[in-house]
Amino acid sequence: MPAPSSLPFETRVWPVKKLKDFYARSIEQPEEFWAEQAHKLEWSRTWDRVLDWDPPFARWFVGGKLNASYLCVDRHAKTWRRSKVAIYFEGEAGDSRVLSYSTLHREVNRFASVLLNLGVKKGDSVALYLPMIPELPVFMLACARIGAVHTVIFSGFSAQALADRVGDVGARFLVTADGAFRRGKVIPLKATADEATALSPLIEKIIVVTRTGMPVNMTTGRDLRLDDLLANALDHVEPVPVEADHPLYVLYTSGTTGKPKGVVHSTGGYMVHNYAAYQWVFNIREESVYWCTADAGWVTGHSCIVYAPLAHGAAIVLYEGAPDFPAVDRWWDIIEKYGVTILYTSPTAIKMLMGHGEQWLARHDLSSIELLGSVGEPINPEAWQWFYKYVGGERCTIVDTWWQTETGAIMISPAPGIECVPMKPGSATLPLPGVDAAVVDEAGRPAPPGQRGYLVLRKPWPGMLLGLYGDPQRYQAAYWSRFPGAYNTGDYAIQDSDGYFWMLGRADEVLKVSGHRLSTAEIEAAVATHPRVAEAAVVSREHSTKGESIVVFAVLRDSAIPSDRLKGEIADHLRKAIGPIASPDEVDFVTRLPRTRSGKVLRRVLKAVANDTPLGDLSTLEDEASVEDLTRSYRQLKQERAKA
Ligand code: PRX
């Protein structure tokens, strides 16, 4: 048995014995530990082996069978929880719907029947392109019920982004809505889905949910109204027990290349890990009213709106709209209306609401709140303090939760469900049980306390991705090649002398804009498809609310004449190609990009120019003139701005 000092954190100074012992056991006897957690769920067949680890591929609970929809709805509908609230839905316009667990159960069955009637089978891919309305979790669970694999595509994505994802995953079925409400406007989702279908002709059937009542084009034989399909649906569909490593979903996220990665999650390991971590982090109780403000199009929504909370039989709030619509106190209003006890959100949202001022909170009774959570990007101490003081009334724990699409479940966070640790504003604190996290240097050796290094995970964990859809080599190369034997998270971190982790953002070429993950390569490829652009490089600039914002450096084709109008056109082109989340803060024209002698674009230099920080070592540059060019045009730009 390893000595306690070999643990990744040393909490001598803190009285957290219970957490420390629990953690130590999870690392020393992982299979026994995770089997114990797995027994908290119901299985149709118990596993033969807890783990098959054939690095970098892990298969958890081998031989076990279960159904995620059964765990999230049937399990509760059989008990007193049938009359408990599952979902409080709040529409942007103030309309609301309350679904009990028995209603949710009935809806999931009926939607599953709709899918079966259309010919969806176990293992088929179903793409879901829906706003934040109850139909989204219901369709996710309906897919899980019949063993179909859902791919949720964020409803803010463009037709091209939708087509790329649908095409990559090979989905023949797409579910969308006529439109979505956003900031009082109606966004035409079905029209975007039609455009995407023209680009990705695999789609055979489109189910259309009526949300806004706006007119839509319906293609005979392909497009079907959900309401019509429900008229012939059965009220009961038997949940199909699937193998523990049967994929529950594929979710696309950005990596360092232009092609998004289809992260594949299992059913067994994913459910076990999420069920356990959710309890540890949120200390969920029967009477909790839990609100995760993320969109279900991201992993946070999958794990922390749908699968973990519903598996616990929790009451969740689902909000359709923008945080500041129709007024900037909309969130505080929702908290008061539903008596929210747990609020889980992002630093970007916190900073935005902080900007509007605490007078908006003072108008509402927020005393129901017991626990606060943050996810998606580093939270700066100032925003943390504001969240703690004004939203939590200085009485609530803040769980700063670090995890990723790939990890499936929360990995590093305070765990008040086990034992409270002293908080440090801006630190995600300690790894959760079963998570062997470490900070290492360039050579993969543990970095000394206080030194920045790469965050790695040294043991497989049940919630980990099965792989990348259709691309095992990329899975190996992206996560397991940089530090042999360890999963490379792509993040920089520091561990302090108490063992606390401080996340320092991405170490690779991935951007975090308002908590959304975007790849520089993906944006660059999109900019380069503009007819007047020869090539482009994209970097991030620090931003007071968004965390990071996008700055584009474009080299124009010879025939193009630089103008502000062209900058605007390029920005629009990008929004159209990827979606509004990819709106650049600035587009700059340069005559050439700074490159190394081997031809690699030196984004570090561009980043320094964009952020107005020292350029650093330029000795590897192919041609120093390009940097002079850049700084000159950038200086000019700043002067123009100052004048304006
Ligand atoms: O850089 C880290 C940041 O978000 C990345 C993962 O992004 P995504 O897969 O979109 O999932 C986000 C929601 C789980 C990480 O590599 N990140 C996530 N949580 C935190 C964070 N950075 C700092 N602190 C966090 N709590």
Boltz pocket constraint, residues with backbone or C-beta under 6 A from the ligand:
constraints:
  - pocket:
      binder: B
      contacts: [[A, 253], [A, 298], [A, 299], [A, 300], [A, 374], [A, 375], [A, 376], [A, 377], [A, 378], [A, 379], [A, 400], [A, 401], [A, 402], [A, 403], [A, 404], [A, 405], [A, 406], [A, 412], [A, 428], [A, 489], [A, 490], [A, 491], [A, 503], [A, 504], [A, 505], [A, 506], [A, 512], [A, 515], [A, 516], [A, 517]]
      max_distance: 6.0
